[in-house]
């Protein structure tokens, strides 16, 4: 029997975490203490105690516990569970029907529970890792209370490790190894216990597990445990700098390393969009469109198919002409705004929809650019007094080279107009 199963709590007081539901006076604790069991949906990530809570609730009420997995079951298994519940009712016994991964059932399968929940044949408990608002039928949802379970905290996971060590008399963990396992678990108690069990089995007779022992025992899996840590952000930095440095090979390598380490590809997509704006900008405006398209493709296809679009985007960005001119200009403008206070809009740029506003000079002197030669009002100013540009200085690469030429032409026109 796996360690996670051997350590499954036998009473409500043994449950680790979920204090917002199980502390005295909180909803599920009240249900336990009262011995009443409403139909419910337990919504939360893997390894946080959904099945355990369902079992304990059934035990607290003395009900028979029937388990159906929506991954492996269909209408046939639902009918068998209903028949069993009806036989138990005739024998004077209550039933709890637990449906794991309930979101995997389609609409008609979920509908099959409705009349029996309505009639009180059994207390229905559904477990799901997906948002029930989208994945559970409204009719079933209206007959059940939704309880949200949270990922286990670092303290919760540390407590589980202490229990595992005491229960198995296995090796202790040094501080670095303990933290690495907690990071690896990412709030999942089952994952934590499985990793500890695997590492202990790989080093029999060892009194103390160190981080190096975890690396050798868990290998590739452990690389996924640095979410939010220094290595994670080092990998992000390497990807960004490889794109900025125009190295498609390195960009692909670091993207693959990040995905292999368990990073959410959606996070990678957000960072790729940022790179398109920060490091390429108007030198190649198509880069931003490419990054956004890659993010959308991933949303449609998911992994692994959608990851190819992210790879395509980082290669395009790596090969695109580079410019941080917009990024630098935006930082400079924000600094100027913060330091310069709320400077008034010059009168010629203000809106003047009424005669009174026009009479006091608002809008006076403004020249409509479309009526000017080349649609450019030479000599017209748009910044408030005391604010000096330029902020935006295009680089001599890609499209920004043409933008620089255009700005140069306008500058000559402005100088000529001021010299008149």
Buried (B, 14 or more C-beta within 10 A) or exposed (E): EEBBEEBBBEEBEEBBBBBEBBEEEBBBBEBBEEEEBEBBBBBBBBBBBBBBBBBBBBBBBEBBBBBBBBEEBEEEBBEEBBEBBBEBBEEEEBBBBBBBBBBBBEEEBBEBBBEBBEEEBBBBBBBBBEEBEEBBBEBBBEBBEBBEBBBBBEEBBBBBBEBBBEEBEBBEBBEEBBBBBBBBBBBBBBBBBBBBBBBBEBBEEBEEBBBEBBBEBBEEBBBBBBBEEEBBEEBBEBBBBBBBEBBBEBBBBBBEBBBEBBBEBBEBBEBBBBBBBBBBBBBBBBBBEBBBBBBEBBEEEEEEEBBEBBBBBBBBBBBBBBBBBBBBBBEBBEEBEEEEEEEEEBBBBBEBEEEEBEEEEBBEEBEEEEEEEEEBBBBBEEBEEEEEEEBBBBBEBBBBBEBBEEBEEBEEBBEEEEEE
